[in-house]
Amino acid sequence: MINGNVIKRERCKRGLSQEQLGEMIHVSKVSICGYEKGTKTPTLENLLKLETTAEKHILNSLKMCLTNCKSNFLKLKLINN
């Protein structure tokens, strides 16, 4: 059985709405709501999409963080030179 609270927690942690997450894995907002409430069970395919989406979101966040760090480093280097 899938714990809908985990799906909701991870979605919220990433700042995604149910609609946004649904668009990312190609299901409706209603499906995401059902997964979170436990009234609907995602297919294996959709579970894999959820996992992949979470991983991609984490990687994108890391890339953005690294880009910001690099940008800040370059700004500091310019200021100090």
Secondary structure, 3 states (H helix, E strand, C coil): CCCHHHHHHHHHHCCCCHHHHHHHHCCCHHHHHHHHHCCCCCCHHHHHHHHHHHHHHHHHHHHHHHHHHHHHHHHHHHHHC
